[in-house]
Amino acid sequence: MAQSQERFDSAFEWKEEEKLKFANHSPQWEWLERNSNSGYHPVTIGDTFSNGRYSVVHKLGKGSNGTVWLVRDAQVDRLMALKILTGSSTFRNRERGVYEFMYDQNEVNPCFTNFLLPQHSFLIQGPNGFHFCLVFRLMGPTLRQFNASNHMLNPEMHQALTKPLIEGLLHLHKLGVCAADISPGNVIFGIVEIASWSDEQVYATFGAPVGTEVEPLLLRRETRSPDSVAYILKHAPKLVYESIDFFKAPGIAKFLKPELEFIDLGEGFLINRPPLFKKLRVNNASPGPEVNFEARPTVAVDTFGLASVIFALRTGKPLFKTPIGGAQYVAANIRETLGPFPEEWVALMNNRLEAWNRAKGPSKLEPSRAERVKAIYRKESLAQQVAAVGKVKGWLSATPIGSVESEVFQDLLRNMMKHKPADRIGMEEVFSHPWVNSKVVSSYPEWLVCLPASDLGYRWELDRSLDKDYVPNPDPCRDFDHYYLPSA
C-alpha cells in the first residue's frame, strides 16, 4: 500500500504557469485572464443595466461563474445584488434552469429552502458575448469572509446556524435538486435593512470602490499568435475592482443577522440527471475526492460539502486548501486529512500516471521544488486539526473543542466525509446527529464576538490538563465561559 501511495503522490506535480495576457493580478479581483470571449462581462462603477433600471454602486464579489455587484434598482430606489454570469456559464444555462425548476415546484417556499433565489433576470450582450443576469436581495458577507475577519461566533450559535442549513438541503433534495458546490464561500450571512441607504451612506460605512487600471502583456501561449494590446483591452474592463469589505464598517455586529443562507446554484443539477464531473466548475474541495475517480456526481456531494461548512463554522478555518492547481491536488490534501483512498482509486490514478508517462515521458521535478510542492499540500489529520482549535498561533478565532465535543464532532464529520459517496450518511442522519442536537451554554450576551484590532496578535495556549467537558475561555474582549452539553 505504501508503494502505491507513493506512486499516487507522484502524479500530483506542479504545473508551469502559462504566459498571461495581463501584468497585474490580485486575489481580490476576478481572474483577469477570463476577460475574453465567453468570459466575464467588463463592468465599471456607474454602469447601468436593463434599460437603466439597475446602476452599479459597488462590487460585492466574484467567482468562477461570474461577478456580483451592488446595484440600485431605480424602480423601487433600493439596493440589490446583481450577478452577471460569464458567457460560458450563460451558454451552459445550468443555473437558470435550476432556478426555473425550483420556481415551478408548487411546494417551494423561498424562506424555507435557505437558498437565496433571484427576484429578476435578464440577458445582456457585451464584448465577451451574451451574459445572463440575476438580481437578488442584498445579503452580507460569506462565511469564508467572516472567518478571515477579527470576529468569532458565540459558541451557542454553532448548532443554531447549522440546523437551518441542513433543513435547506433536505428540502432541496426533496425537490430533486443537488447544489453540488457547497462551501464556506457559498454560505452567506443575513444583513439588516440597509437596502434603503443612499450611495453616500454605503461609501461612508464600507468604503468607496477601489479600482485599478489593467496592464496588458503582449505575450500569450507560445503555440498561438501574440494578442495585440487593442484586442486585450477590447475584452477587459477599464478598471478592475476590489470587493466590498463589510468588516471595514465600525460595529459590524449591528449590521449582520445571526442567520445563514446558501447562495449560488450555478453548478446545481437535477438529481435524476447528473452531469459529468468534468463539466462541473466547483470549488475543488466541495464535491469530495470522487471528482477524480467517478464519472458523475450523486447527492452525496452536498453531504461532503456541508461537512466542510460545519467545520469552518465551528473552527473558524477551512478544512482543506483549495489551490488553483486543480482537483487532483486537493485530492491529495483530502487524503492527508481523512486517510488513505480505496485501493481501486489508487490503482486508477497509477494507471493514469503510467499512460501519461508512456505518452509524454516521465515528469521530472527538482528535489527542492518537489519538497516545496509537498509542503503546500501537506495537511494535518482531522483529529489534529480539531485538537488545535483555539490553541494555535494567531488570534482566537474559535473556542477550543473539549474531549467530549471532539469525539462527537469528529464522528459527524467522518460519517459525512467518507471517501465513497455511497458510504456517507444522508441529510436525515446529519440532522439527527448528537452534535447537531447538542447544546452550548455561554455567558457571553452577544451572538457575535468582536476582537479589537489591538488584539489581532493575541495568543492563547490552552493547557491540555484543562481539556475537559468544561473549557474556560479567556476571551480578550471580556470574561467569557462556555459549556458543551451533549444531547441526551
C-alpha positions as CSV (number, residue, x, y, z in Angstrom):
1,M,0.0,0.0,0.0
2,A,2.8,2.4,0.9
3,Q,4.5,1.9,-2.5
4,S,1.1,2.5,-4.3
5,Q,0.6,5.6,-2.2
6,E,4.0,7.0,-3.2
7,R,3.2,6.5,-6.9
8,F,-0.1,8.1,-6.3
9,D,1.6,11.2,-4.8
10,S,4.0,11.4,-7.8
11,A,1.0,12.1,-10.0
12,F,0.5,15.4,-8.3
13,E,3.1,17.8,-9.8
14,W,3.4,21.5,-10.0
15,K,2.4,22.9,-13.4
16,E,4.3,25.7,-15.0
17,E,2.3,28.9,-15.3
18,E,1.1,29.8,-18.8
19,K,2.1,33.1,-20.3
20,L,-0.5,35.6,-19.3
21,K,-2.4,38.5,-21.1
22,F,-2.3,40.8,-18.0
23,A,0.6,42.0,-16.0
24,N,-1.3,42.7,-12.7
25,H,-3.3,40.1,-10.8
26,S,-4.7,40.1,-7.3
27,P,-6.8,37.6,-5.3
28,Q,-9.1,40.5,-4.6
29,W,-10.1,40.5,-8.3
30,E,-11.7,38.1,-10.6
31,W,-9.2,36.2,-12.7
32,L,-8.3,38.7,-15.4
33,E,-7.3,36.1,-17.9
34,R,-11.0,35.3,-18.3
35,N,-11.8,38.7,-19.7
36,S,-12.1,37.2,-23.2
37,N,-14.7,35.6,-25.4
38,S,-17.3,33.7,-23.3
39,G,-15.6,35.1,-20.1
40,Y,-16.6,37.9,-17.7
41,H,-18.5,40.9,-18.7
42,P,-16.5,44.1,-18.1
43,V,-18.2,46.4,-15.6
44,T,-17.4,49.9,-14.4
45,I,-18.9,51.6,-11.4
46,G,-21.8,53.7,-12.6
47,D,-22.7,51.3,-15.5
48,T,-26.5,50.7,-15.9
49,F,-28.4,47.6,-17.0
50,S,-31.9,46.6,-18.0
51,N,-32.7,49.8,-19.8
52,G,-31.3,51.9,-17.0
53,R,-33.1,50.2,-14.2
54,Y,-30.0,49.0,-12.3
55,S,-27.0,51.2,-11.7
56,V,-23.7,49.8,-10.3
57,V,-22.7,51.2,-6.9
58,H,-20.0,48.8,-5.7
59,K,-18.6,45.3,-6.2
60,L,-19.8,42.5,-3.9
61,G,-17.8,39.5,-5.1
62,K,-16.5,37.2,-7.8
63,G,-16.5,33.5,-8.7
64,S,-15.8,31.1,-11.4
65,N,-19.3,31.6,-12.9
66,G,-19.5,35.4,-12.8
67,T,-19.2,38.6,-10.8
68,V,-21.6,40.1,-8.3
69,W,-22.3,43.8,-8.0
70,L,-24.2,46.1,-5.6
71,V,-26.7,47.9,-7.7
72,R,-29.5,50.4,-7.1
73,D,-32.9,49.4,-8.5
74,A,-34.4,52.7,-9.9
75,Q,-37.9,51.3,-9.9
76,V,-38.0,51.0,-6.1
77,D,-34.9,53.0,-5.1
78,R,-33.4,50.1,-3.2
79,L,-30.0,48.3,-3.2
80,M,-29.9,44.9,-4.7
81,A,-27.3,42.3,-5.7
82,L,-26.7,41.7,-9.4
83,K,-24.9,38.6,-10.6
84,I,-23.6,38.7,-14.1
85,L,-22.7,35.2,-15.4
86,T,-19.8,34.6,-17.7
87,G,-20.5,33.9,-21.3
88,S,-19.7,30.2,-21.0
89,S,-22.0,29.8,-17.9
90,T,-24.8,31.6,-19.8
91,F,-24.3,29.2,-22.7
92,R,-24.5,26.2,-20.4
93,N,-27.7,27.6,-18.9
94,R,-27.5,25.3,-15.8
95,E,-28.1,28.0,-13.1
96,R,-31.1,29.5,-14.9
97,G,-32.6,26.0,-15.5
98,V,-32.3,25.1,-11.8
99,Y,-33.9,28.3,-10.6
100,E,-36.8,27.9,-13.1
101,F,-37.3,24.3,-12.0
102,M,-37.4,25.3,-8.3
103,Y,-40.0,28.1,-9.0
104,D,-42.1,25.7,-11.0
105,Q,-42.5,23.4,-8.0
106,N,-45.7,24.2,-6.1
107,E,-44.2,23.3,-2.7
108,V,-41.3,25.7,-2.9
109,N,-41.1,28.2,-0.1
110,P,-38.1,30.5,-0.7
111,C,-38.0,31.3,3.1
112,F,-37.7,27.6,3.9
113,T,-35.2,26.4,1.3
114,N,-32.5,28.5,2.8
115,F,-31.3,29.2,-0.8
116,L,-31.1,32.8,-2.0
117,L,-33.4,32.8,-5.0
118,P,-33.4,35.5,-7.8
119,Q,-36.1,38.1,-8.0
120,H,-35.5,39.3,-11.6
121,S,-33.4,38.1,-14.6
122,F,-32.5,39.5,-18.0
123,L,-29.9,39.0,-20.8
124,I,-27.2,41.4,-21.9
125,Q,-24.7,41.4,-24.7
126,G,-21.1,42.7,-24.4
127,P,-17.6,42.3,-26.0
128,N,-17.3,38.9,-24.4
129,G,-20.7,37.5,-25.6
130,F,-24.1,37.1,-24.1
131,H,-24.5,37.2,-20.3
132,F,-27.4,36.1,-18.2
133,C,-28.0,38.4,-15.2
134,L,-29.8,37.5,-11.9
135,V,-31.0,40.1,-9.3
136,F,-31.1,39.0,-5.7
137,R,-32.0,40.8,-2.4
138,L,-29.0,42.2,-0.7
139,M,-27.1,39.9,1.8
140,G,-24.0,40.2,3.9
141,P,-20.5,38.6,3.9
142,T,-19.9,34.9,3.2
143,L,-18.7,32.5,6.0
144,R,-15.3,32.5,4.4
145,Q,-15.1,36.3,4.6
146,F,-16.3,36.2,8.2
147,N,-13.7,33.7,9.2
148,A,-11.0,35.9,7.7
149,S,-12.1,38.8,9.9
150,N,-11.4,39.7,13.5
151,H,-14.6,38.2,14.7
152,M,-15.8,34.8,16.1
153,L,-19.1,33.3,16.9
154,N,-20.6,32.8,20.3
155,P,-20.4,29.0,20.9
156,E,-24.2,29.0,21.3
157,M,-24.5,29.8,17.6
158,H,-22.8,26.8,16.1
159,Q,-25.7,24.4,16.2
160,A,-28.3,27.2,15.8
161,L,-26.7,28.2,12.4
162,T,-26.1,24.7,11.3
163,K,-29.6,23.3,11.6
164,P,-31.3,25.6,9.1
165,L,-28.6,24.8,6.5
166,I,-29.3,21.1,6.9
167,E,-33.1,21.7,6.6
168,G,-32.5,23.7,3.5
169,L,-30.5,20.9,1.8
170,L,-33.2,18.4,3.0
171,H,-35.8,20.4,1.2
172,L,-33.7,21.0,-1.9
173,H,-33.1,17.3,-2.2
174,K,-36.8,16.5,-1.8
175,L,-37.4,18.8,-4.8
176,G,-34.9,16.7,-6.8
177,V,-32.1,19.2,-6.9
178,C,-28.4,18.9,-5.8
179,A,-26.5,22.1,-5.1
180,A,-23.1,20.5,-5.9
181,D,-21.0,23.4,-4.8
182,I,-21.4,23.7,-1.1
183,S,-18.5,25.6,0.6
184,P,-17.8,28.3,3.1
185,G,-17.6,30.8,0.2
186,N,-21.2,29.9,-0.9
187,V,-22.8,30.4,2.6
188,I,-23.8,33.9,3.4
189,F,-24.9,35.9,6.5
190,G,-28.1,37.9,6.5
191,I,-27.8,41.7,6.8
192,V,-30.1,44.3,8.5
193,E,-32.2,46.7,6.4
194,I,-29.6,48.8,4.6
195,A,-31.2,48.4,1.1
196,S,-32.7,51.9,1.5
197,W,-29.4,53.5,2.1
198,S,-28.0,56.1,-0.3
199,D,-24.8,55.6,-2.2
200,E,-23.1,58.1,0.1
201,Q,-24.1,56.0,3.2
202,V,-22.7,52.9,1.6
203,Y,-19.3,54.5,0.9
204,A,-19.2,56.2,4.3
205,T,-19.8,52.9,6.0
206,F,-18.0,50.3,3.9
207,G,-15.6,52.4,1.9
208,A,-15.6,53.7,-1.7
209,P,-14.9,51.3,-4.6
210,V,-11.1,50.8,-5.2
211,G,-10.4,50.5,-8.9
212,T,-7.1,49.6,-10.6
213,E,-6.3,50.0,-14.3
214,V,-5.5,46.7,-16.0
215,E,-2.0,46.3,-17.5
216,P,-1.9,44.2,-20.7
217,L,1.0,42.0,-21.7
218,L,1.9,41.3,-25.4
219,L,2.8,37.6,-24.9
220,R,0.4,34.7,-24.9
221,R,0.9,31.0,-25.2
222,E,3.8,30.1,-27.5
223,T,1.6,28.0,-29.6
224,R,-0.6,31.0,-30.5
225,S,0.0,34.3,-32.2
226,P,0.5,37.1,-29.6
227,D,-2.6,39.1,-28.8
228,S,-2.5,42.8,-29.5
229,V,-3.0,45.3,-26.8
230,A,-6.1,46.6,-28.6
231,Y,-7.6,43.1,-28.6
232,I,-6.8,42.6,-24.9
233,L,-8.3,45.9,-23.9
234,K,-11.4,45.3,-26.0
235,H,-12.4,42.4,-23.8
236,A,-11.2,43.8,-20.5
237,P,-12.8,46.3,-18.1
238,K,-11.3,49.8,-17.9
239,L,-10.8,49.3,-14.1
240,V,-10.9,46.1,-12.0
241,Y,-12.3,46.5,-8.5
242,E,-11.8,45.0,-5.1
243,S,-14.9,43.6,-3.5
244,I,-16.7,45.5,-0.7
245,D,-15.3,44.7,2.7
246,F,-18.2,44.5,5.2
247,F,-15.8,44.3,8.1
248,K,-14.5,47.8,7.5
249,A,-17.7,49.1,9.0
250,P,-17.4,50.1,12.6
251,G,-19.6,47.9,14.8
252,I,-20.3,45.4,12.1
253,A,-22.2,43.2,14.6
254,K,-25.2,45.6,14.4
255,F,-25.4,45.1,10.6
256,L,-25.2,41.3,10.5
257,K,-28.0,38.9,11.3
258,P,-27.5,35.5,13.1
259,E,-28.7,33.5,10.1
260,L,-27.1,31.8,7.1
261,E,-28.3,31.0,3.6
262,F,-26.8,29.2,0.7
263,I,-26.0,31.1,-2.5
264,D,-25.0,30.1,-6.0
265,L,-26.7,27.2,-7.7
266,G,-24.5,27.8,-10.7
267,E,-23.4,24.1,-10.7
268,G,-26.7,22.7,-9.4
269,F,-28.3,19.8,-11.2
270,L,-31.4,17.6,-11.2
271,I,-30.6,14.5,-9.1
272,N,-32.1,12.2,-11.7
273,R,-30.0,13.9,-14.5
274,P,-26.5,14.4,-13.1
275,P,-23.9,15.9,-15.4
276,L,-20.4,14.5,-16.0
277,F,-18.0,15.5,-13.2
278,K,-15.7,17.1,-15.8
279,K,-18.4,19.5,-16.7
280,L,-18.8,20.8,-13.2
281,R,-17.0,24.0,-12.2
282,V,-16.8,23.8,-8.5
283,N,-14.6,24.7,-5.6
284,N,-12.1,21.9,-5.8
285,A,-12.8,20.5,-2.3
286,S,-16.6,20.9,-2.4
287,P,-17.7,17.6,-4.1
288,G,-15.3,15.3,-2.3
289,P,-12.5,13.1,-3.7
290,E,-14.8,11.3,-6.1
291,V,-14.4,14.1,-8.6
292,N,-11.1,12.5,-9.6
293,F,-12.4,8.9,-9.8
294,E,-16.2,8.7,-10.6
295,A,-17.9,9.7,-13.8
296,R,-20.9,11.5,-12.4
297,P,-21.8,13.1,-9.0
298,T,-24.5,12.0,-6.7
299,V,-26.4,13.9,-4.0
300,A,-23.7,12.8,-1.6
301,V,-21.5,15.7,-2.9
302,D,-23.7,18.0,-0.9
303,T,-23.1,16.0,2.3
304,F,-19.4,16.3,1.8
305,G,-19.6,20.0,1.1
306,L,-21.8,20.7,4.1
307,A,-19.3,18.9,6.3
308,S,-16.6,21.4,5.2
309,V,-19.1,24.3,6.0
310,I,-19.8,22.9,9.5
311,F,-16.1,22.5,10.2
312,A,-15.5,26.1,9.1
313,L,-18.4,27.3,11.2
314,R,-17.2,25.6,14.3
315,T,-13.5,26.2,14.0
316,G,-13.2,29.4,12.1
317,K,-10.9,28.0,9.5
318,P,-11.1,25.9,6.3
319,L,-10.7,22.1,6.5
320,F,-9.0,21.8,3.1
321,K,-6.7,24.0,1.0
322,T,-8.2,24.8,-2.5
323,P,-5.3,25.9,-4.7
324,I,-5.6,26.8,-8.3
325,G,-3.6,23.6,-9.3
326,G,-6.7,21.5,-9.8
327,A,-8.9,18.9,-8.1
328,Q,-6.2,16.3,-8.2
329,Y,-4.1,18.4,-5.9
330,V,-6.9,18.9,-3.4
331,A,-7.5,15.1,-3.5
332,A,-4.0,14.6,-2.0
333,N,-4.9,17.2,0.6
334,I,-8.2,15.3,1.4
335,R,-6.3,12.1,1.7
336,E,-3.9,13.6,4.2
337,T,-6.8,14.8,6.3
338,L,-9.2,11.9,6.1
339,G,-7.0,8.9,5.5
340,P,-5.9,6.7,2.5
341,F,-8.1,6.3,-0.5
342,P,-9.6,2.9,-1.5
343,E,-7.2,0.6,-3.4
344,E,-9.2,0.8,-6.6
345,W,-8.9,4.6,-6.7
346,V,-5.1,4.4,-6.1
347,A,-4.8,1.8,-8.9
348,L,-6.8,4.0,-11.2
349,M,-4.6,7.0,-10.6
350,N,-1.4,4.9,-11.1
351,N,-2.8,3.7,-14.4
352,R,-3.4,7.3,-15.5
353,L,0.1,8.2,-14.5
354,E,1.6,5.3,-16.4
355,A,-0.4,6.3,-19.5
356,W,0.8,9.9,-19.2
357,N,4.4,8.7,-18.9
358,R,4.1,6.5,-21.9
359,A,2.6,9.3,-24.0
360,K,4.8,12.3,-22.9
361,G,7.6,10.8,-20.8
362,P,8.1,10.8,-17.0
363,S,7.6,14.2,-15.4
364,K,10.7,15.5,-13.6
365,L,10.7,17.8,-10.6
366,E,13.8,19.2,-9.0
367,P,14.2,17.8,-5.4
368,S,13.9,21.2,-3.8
369,R,10.8,22.0,-5.8
370,A,9.3,18.6,-5.0
371,E,9.7,19.3,-1.3
372,R,8.1,22.7,-1.7
373,V,5.1,21.2,-3.5
374,K,4.7,18.5,-0.9
375,A,4.8,21.2,1.9
376,I,2.0,23.1,0.2
377,Y,-0.4,20.2,0.2
378,R,0.7,18.6,3.5
379,K,-2.2,18.8,5.9
380,E,-2.8,17.6,9.5
381,S,-5.3,14.9,10.1
382,L,-8.8,15.7,11.1
383,A,-8.1,14.8,14.7
384,Q,-5.1,17.0,14.8
385,Q,-7.0,19.9,13.3
386,V,-9.8,19.6,15.8
387,A,-7.4,19.3,18.7
388,A,-5.7,22.6,17.6
389,V,-8.8,24.7,17.5
390,G,-8.4,27.7,19.8
391,K,-4.8,26.6,20.8
392,V,-2.7,27.6,17.8
393,K,-0.9,30.7,16.7
394,G,-2.8,33.8,15.8
395,W,-5.8,35.5,17.5
396,L,-8.5,33.4,19.0
397,S,-10.8,32.5,16.0
398,A,-12.9,29.9,17.8
399,T,-13.4,28.5,21.3
400,P,-11.5,25.3,22.0
401,I,-13.1,21.9,21.4
402,G,-13.0,19.7,24.6
403,S,-12.6,16.0,24.6
404,V,-16.4,15.2,24.8
405,E,-17.3,17.5,22.0
406,S,-14.3,16.4,19.9
407,E,-15.4,12.8,19.9
408,V,-18.9,13.6,18.7
409,F,-17.8,16.3,16.3
410,Q,-15.3,14.1,14.6
411,D,-17.9,11.3,14.4
412,L,-20.2,13.6,12.5
413,L,-17.6,14.8,10.1
414,R,-16.1,11.4,9.4
415,N,-19.5,9.9,8.6
416,M,-20.3,12.9,6.3
417,M,-17.0,12.7,4.5
418,K,-16.5,9.0,3.8
419,H,-14.4,8.7,0.7
420,K,-17.0,6.6,-1.2
421,P,-20.2,8.6,-1.7
422,A,-22.4,5.6,-1.0
423,D,-20.9,5.2,2.4
424,R,-21.8,8.7,3.6
425,I,-24.7,9.4,5.9
426,G,-27.8,11.2,4.4
427,M,-29.1,14.6,5.4
428,E,-31.8,13.0,7.7
429,E,-29.0,11.3,9.7
430,V,-27.0,14.5,9.8
431,F,-30.0,16.4,11.1
432,S,-30.5,13.9,13.9
433,H,-26.8,13.5,14.8
434,P,-25.9,14.2,18.5
435,W,-23.5,17.1,17.8
436,V,-26.2,18.9,15.7
437,N,-28.7,18.5,18.6
438,S,-26.3,19.2,21.4
439,K,-26.4,22.5,23.4
440,V,-23.9,25.0,24.4
441,V,-24.4,27.4,27.3
442,S,-22.4,30.6,27.1
443,S,-22.2,33.6,29.4
444,Y,-21.5,35.9,26.5
445,P,-24.5,38.1,25.8
446,E,-24.0,38.7,22.1
447,W,-24.1,36.2,19.2
448,L,-21.0,37.8,17.6
449,V,-17.7,38.3,19.5
450,C,-15.6,41.2,18.2
451,L,-11.9,41.1,18.7
452,P,-10.4,44.7,18.6
453,A,-7.7,45.3,16.1
454,S,-5.2,45.7,19.0
455,D,-5.9,42.0,19.9
456,L,-5.2,40.6,16.5
457,G,-1.8,39.4,17.7
458,Y,-3.3,37.9,20.8
459,R,-2.1,34.3,21.6
460,W,-3.5,31.8,23.9
461,E,-2.2,28.4,24.7
462,L,-4.7,26.1,26.4
463,D,-3.1,23.7,29.0
464,R,-4.0,20.2,27.9
465,S,-4.9,19.4,31.5
466,L,-7.9,21.7,31.0
467,D,-9.2,19.6,28.1
468,K,-12.3,18.5,29.9
469,D,-16.1,18.8,29.4
470,Y,-15.9,22.4,30.8
471,V,-13.4,24.5,28.9
472,P,-12.8,28.1,30.2
473,N,-12.1,30.6,27.5
474,P,-10.3,33.8,28.5
475,D,-11.7,36.0,25.7
476,P,-9.6,39.1,25.1
477,C,-12.7,41.3,25.0
478,R,-14.3,40.3,28.3
479,D,-14.8,37.3,30.6
480,F,-16.4,34.5,28.6
481,D,-17.1,30.9,29.6
482,H,-18.9,28.2,27.6
483,Y,-20.1,24.7,28.4
484,Y,-20.6,21.9,25.8
485,L,-23.6,19.8,26.7
486,P,-24.0,16.5,24.7
487,S,-27.5,15.8,23.6
488,A,-29.5,13.3,25.7
